[in-house]
Structures are given as structure tokens and as C-alpha cells.
Amino acid sequence: MNLRRPGPLSQLVWFVRCQRVRLRRPAAFLCLVLGTSSLLGCPSRPTGELTTALIPSGSLPRVELVGMSRHDPVASYRFQAMDSAGWTIEPPPRESELERGILLAAGAGGRIRLDGRIGVEADEVHLVEIELKHGVRGQLHLFWRSPDQKYSARRKVTAALEPATRTIRLPMFGRQLWDGQIRSVRIDLVTQDEVILREVRLLSLRLEGETMASSPAWRAALQADSRRSVLVGSGETSHFAVPPHQATHVSFSLGAPLGRCRVGVSEGGAVLGEWVAGPAWRQREFDLPERAEGYRLQFEAEEHCVAYVANPRLTASGRPTAHDGPRRNVLLIIVDTLRADRFDREKMPKLFEWFETRGRHFERAFAPAPWTLPSHISMFTGVGTLGHGLNYGEPLSDPLVSVVERFHEAGYRTLASAGGGYLSPSFGLDRGFERFGFWSDPVQNEKELETGVQRLESWLSESDPRPYFALLHTYEVHRPYRKREPWYPAETEGELPVVRREPAGDSLQEVRRFYTRTADGLRDPTDEEMANLRLAYDSGVAYTDDRIAALLARLEEQGTLDNTLVVLTSDHGEALGELGYAAHSYPHDFNLAIPLAMTVPGGSGESGGVSSVVSLIDLPATLTTMALGEPWNQGEGLSLEPLLHGQTLDRREIVSYSGSSNFGMTLRYRDRLRLILMDTVIGPRRGWYELSEAYSEVEGVSNEIESIPPSLLAHAHDLLRAAAGDHLTVRNESAMEIQATLRNLGARHVKAVSLPPTVVSSHRAGQVDFRIPPGTTLELRLERPAAQRNIELHFRWSGGECRVEEILDGRDLAWSVDLETGDCSSGSGKGLLVNLRRVGTGSDAPVEVAIEGELAEQLKSLGYLD
């Protein structure tokens, strides 16, 4: 078979980005054989991660691919102290005693110029990397020339420099005029900042074809349907190994993002099949007869074609499959932003009755966070928000395992239909799903829920003998509230109040409040306008009740729900004017109390409500115990199965945390006692405890931290000490007061573990100033967007000062400051002791999701971005 025509690979440029996704080790057989993976001895956990972005040149659209590749060094130039590795640098480097790297200062016009003779062939170098010790602001220009050429604007590539980025990666392979011999390159840094240059690397990029085929870890999205895939393209083939002694049925999905093209599969030169791939996924399949030596299949695409082979699966005849046995299906329904007090006979009568007659509902269930992303990560992993530390824009990352991955490895088909936004593939919650459909329209509208229901129902109707884990997620009741008829009367007049963000005093908290827009600006809404707003929210709740109940009825009639554990829940609630608040991210029950109901197939017959306090972090343990018959060993969650059968659980506490809005931690202790502790370093550090009913306004508030029981407060501080993040401890053992400044981290992301109330002297964007009296210890937790990796500490005292600059790269660091000499690295311990340590279960090198384009517009539509 020869689908490729002679010619260079001219349309595609490969570029490797620092983003982590799960990969598996190379294996001798196709370890995506879902029915036989345990028989083949396939690895169950990954050992490495990379993301590859495929960037077509010209006017073709950009396609994001996740998959395996390998960097091979062509040349590397390390800069140590004053050794410039044979490069010419202007202005000359400053003298320094840096452990690694040279200190560069911008000259006239803020420009630093490096000129290096490299002498490489262009087709050997696909990527140029420039590593700095810390990020700076400005621009970088890379020029190149051949032996008979001069540097010119035609042979140049430019990249923006950002404080959050230490390694600048420039894709070169396939770039116009990057050809022949490259004699030298010139790097121009245009910046007003000092630069510490560490290394320049020239790399080649090679796709690991057989490895990819053995472990398809790419995520390819076609028409808002993301699937686990391998890539076949111009000049690239993928190989699948099929075990011997088995007659085998091969099935897979095929798609092509850049237009229609032919894809064929052959074995030993014999063509076994050929298909046309297009912009939508299509199921393809063929049979292989039994053969003692097995098969080695080769997938190949025609020239200038990029195609995906998704979810390849072998079904071998005459062998029991790994998932034979009493496995239950799982259908998880998440109605984003649904308050717990709306799940009753009045607001959601159909779903309430459906679960009441088939299972149990938990009357006191709480979310681990009051907004979408951290709450879902906890819900999928069983790790609380303080434990995983992903409170901003970071995706779910290794070494955390999603419960969906557990079901996929157990032989389940895993399907999801989600509402997009923070449930788009960008945030990693698609891990473990064979198919992950999501709402991709930039604007959330009334079709989102119906589209999701239809997609999931279609997938579940397909003939597939495997048990399933299916997710249905919707933003139907999330802002913007929709006036759903007949539940919202058409004759109701007036526009709904709008939501506006504003600071809450000097505490660095961010709140949202309802306002009515008029020709003269904004005013507080009237009681009637607020009543209409709640009516709109409730009309969306009623519409959701009607549509999901109809879906469950159809699935029940079809027998799709036989032996199925059905779970209904939400990730958080919504403030509808309580305490003057709007929307979510608050530590109160109108944001933290959520519905949780589930069926009990083959259970004890118990039905009705369960009064025990439970958390969403209990879901993974509950699902694996009840559906797989296996324990879940990650996080703090407990299986709720005993409660479903009328038994009890010995639960001490439930912790919720709101990092992004600076409202801090909610500790629900022994059912009724609740402590809310704001851990921001700035403003009033208030705390209170109370005995109150769920969903009520705060009662018995005490703003004096001394009124909290000492043992409970000490326990809260212990939880913060164990929370994920970079923990910074500064202890002043001298007799002098010391002034300290912490820079390069947003002040909103500097949190207190234990901090005297008067030590913060000022704060502004990216900087906090502390006053450290003698005998005082500061315990801080640095909770920042993941891409921001460097900090600066500046200490001043009478007669001296000291500056420390560190990269937050997971190392545990300890140093002391000699107040007599100002030496920041002295081991004598004269006066000031500083420790920096990493705590957490997340990756040591997480990434921050780039929120742009359609994703940004979608999050704006949901009210997350201004």
C-alpha cells in the first residue's frame, strides 16, 4: 500500500509545549485493548508526559494534539558564571557568582544581543529553547543565517517574554527559509529587566510511532468531541501489535481535522482496509483471522493528510475478557450551580420522586469548594481542595488519579457530555474518558442541556457489551439565568438584575452583588426585581428537572439503566441575595450545600433521606466500592454505601475551601459546629463558629478570633499547614525589628497559616510588606497561578539589608540571614531563619491553562471573566 506521494513535509510545523498529560510506557502489544489489557500485562500507570501541538502553516486552522514525542538534543550551550560558551554577548555580562547562568543587563534601548556560531543543518533542528533563571517582560527575536547570508527580518522569529515563563520555545521545523546549513543564530532580548541566561538548546523532535500506537494518550477534538487518539500523518505511520493465537475484531474511530483524506491499514504489504477520514468521527472496523505469529498492523495516511485513530480496540474471540463479572454501570449527572434547597418535591418534583422511589438522597451534602473547577477536581479525585491546591486556572494533573481512569482501566467504556467552560478538555477533567463531548459555542444558551442529553443518549444506545461510566454535566441553571416557560410566566415584566464584582473593603476579598441597570447607571434592585430573578433561576431548575427526568425515563424503558448506579449532584450552590451576595465563591451554605441522590440497584430496599453529613470527595470511594467492588485509596473521602443501607459512618469533619476569592476555609465539625477562617494576610482576620440550619443566613457570628475554641482554631491551623502550596516560614530570633517585602506573587495569593494580626504594613499589586518584631514567626502559604514560579524576598533592618531570589521548583530550601554582614546564605543563624518547602499532591511543574479565544468567551458568558 502506498498512500503517500513523494514530497517534503511542508504543511506542518511541530512544536512541543510544557503541558502535562498522562502517557504510558512502551509496550509490546496494544495496551489499549480494553477487554484484554490485564491478560497482556500492560502497565497501569504512566511514566512520562508531553504535549505536542500541531501547527499547520498558511491559513489552515490550528489543531491542538496531546501525545507522545521525544526530544533529541542536537546542540546545547550552557552558560556558567562568566563563561559565555563561545558566544558573543553585548553588553558584556556582569561579574557574578551565580551557581549556573550569567547575569545580563540591557544596554542602550533596553537590548541584549547574543551571537553564537552553531553550524547545524536546518532539517536536524525542529525546536530552539532559551532557558532563563526567571521570567522577564519584553520581547525575544531569533535571527539565523547561512554561510553566504546576513541576518535579516525575513529570517527571524519573535516571541513575547512574560514574568511567568522561564523557558522560551521557538518552533523551527518547516518554517520558511529555515533550510540548508545554519551557520549562526542571533538572539535579541528587548527588556528593561536584568536577565540571568542559563542555556540555549537546539532540539530535534521525533514521534514515537509504535509507542503512540501502544498507548494512545493524545486528545483529539473533532466537532466538540474529544477522544483518546493516535496520529497518522504525512510521512508518519503508526503500528499496532496484535497478540498471536487469536481471531480478532479491530474497531476504532477515524477522523481528519484538516479536510478529507484517505487512511489505510496494511500488514506485511497486504492491504486490509482503506477509508476516507473526515471532520467528524466515524466508527471503522475489520476482522483478523487467527494467526500463530500475530499481526503488526500499519496505519498510513496520504500525503498532506493528518488523521486520528481514536480508541482502538481489539475484541478477541474464544477468550474471557478482563472485565467479565458483576460490574455495575455508572451514570453521574452534575447540574452545575444547583442549590440543595431546590432539590425537593416543589422545585424538582420529577427527579425528586424518581430518586425517592429508587434510592436515597443525602439531606446534608456539601461541596469541597464554592466554585466549579476545584470542586470538580475534588469530586473526581477524592482529594479536598486544600489537598490538591488547584484553586485557580491549573488543570487536573499527575500524580492525582481521576476516578474515571480507574473505571477505564477496569474495562468500562467511558463517555461524557459536558457543558464546556471549566468542563472543557483544557482543564484535564476529560482524563479517562474515551469520548468527551463538550459545548463549544462561545456563548452558553438554551440549547446546551438538550444538546448534551441527545449526545449522551445516542452514545448509550450503541451496541457495546462493556459496562459504562457516563457523565452528563450541564450549566443550565448557571448564570446567565434563562427564563424558561411555562415555569417563568411570559407576562412577567422587567429585565433581571445584573451581577457586578467589587472588592470587599481592605481584606482583598472579591464579592459579587446584584444591581439593576438604568439609564443613569446601576442601582440596588427592588424586592420585586429580586423575586423575578429567583423565579428565573427556579424556571431553569424546573426545566432541568423536566429534561433529565425524561432522559432517565427513556433510558429505563430501553433497559439501559439495568444494573446502573445513577447519581445526581452539583458542584456548588448559588447566592440569590443572601447576605447581599450574588453568584458563588462564598463559604456559606447557600454556596456549599448541594443535592446528592443516588439509586441503589439490588440494594437493601432502603429509601428516603439520609441525615448524615457527607461531602463530594466521597464520590470516588462510593462509586468504586458500589460499581467495581474495589476500594478507593486516594484522598480523604469515604464510601457512602453503608449510609445507603441504613448504617452509619464515623465522620469527624468536612472541610471546604475558597482560594480564589480569599474567603478561606470552612470547617464543619461534628455535624453542627462550623468555623469559617479567612486565611488572607491582609485586612480583618475574622473567624466565627455557629450552630445553624443548612442554607440559613449566618447566625451567632463572632468577629473576635479569641472567641473560637482554642482546640478548634489550632486544628484549623494544622489543616492549613498541611495544605498544598509553597510554605514560607520566617522567624526573627534577633532583638531588632525587621522589615520584609515579598514580591512577584499576587497579594491575593499570599495566604496566612499562622500570622500575628499587625505585621502586614502594606500591600499592592504583586507585593506584600511585613513588619517582623523580635521573636515573631510568619507562616505563609504561597497559592499562585502555576506558571508564576519565581519570588523575591527583601529584608531590611537597622544597618543592613538582604535580597533573596528563588525559583519555586519543588525544592525544600533553608537559609539564614547574618544581620551583622547582610549575608543571605550564612549558616550561622544570626537573627533571621527562612524556610521554603513544597507541600501538595499535584505535579511539581503544573501549568496554567491558557484562557483565550472561544474558551475565554465561554467563561465570560458564564460570568467567570469580566
Buried (B, 14 or more C-beta within 10 A) or exposed (E): BEBBEEEEBEBBBBBBBBBBBBBBBBBEBBBBBBBBBBBBEBBEEBEEBBBBBBBBEEEBEEBBBBBBBBBEEBBEBBBBBBEBBEBEBEEEBEEEEBEEBBBBBBEEEBBBBBBBEBEBEBBBBBBBBBBBBBBBEBBBBBBBBBEEBEBEEEBBBEBEBBBBBBEBBBBBBBBEBBEEEBBBBBBBBBBEBBBBBBBBBBBBBEBBBBBBBBBBBBBBBBEBBBBBBBBBBBBBBBBBBBBEEBBBBBBBBBBBBBEEBBBBBBBEEEEBBBBEBBEEBBEBEBEBEEBEEBBBBBBBBBBBBBBBBBBBBBBBEEBEBBBEEEBBBBBBBBBBBBBBBBBEEEBBBBBBEBBBEBBBBBBBBBBBBBBBBBBBBBBBBBBBBBBBBBBBBBBBBBEBBBBBBBBBBBBBBBBBBBBBBBBBBBBBBBBBBBBBBBBBBBEBEEEBBEBBBEBBBEBBEEEEEBBBBBBBBBBBBBBBBBBBEEBBEEEEEEEBBBBBEEEBEEBBBBBBBBBBBEEEEBEEBEEEBBEBBEBBBBBBBBBBBBBBBEBBEBBBEEEBBEEBBBBBBBBBBBBBBBEEBBBBBBBBBBBBBBBBBBBBBEBEEBBEEBEBBBBBBBBBBBBBBBBBEEEBEBBBBBBBBEBBEEEEBEBEBBBBBBBBBBBBBBBBBEBEBBBBBBBBBBBBBBBBBBEBEBBEEBEEBEEEBEEBEEEBBEBBBEBBBEBBBBBBBBBBBBEBBBBBBBBBBBBBBBBBBBBBEEBBEEBEEBBBBBBBEEEBBBBBBBBBBBBBBBBBBBBBBEEBEBEBBBBBEEEEBEBBBBBEEBBBEBEEEBBBBBBBBBBBBBBEBBBBBEBEEEBBBBBBBBBBEE
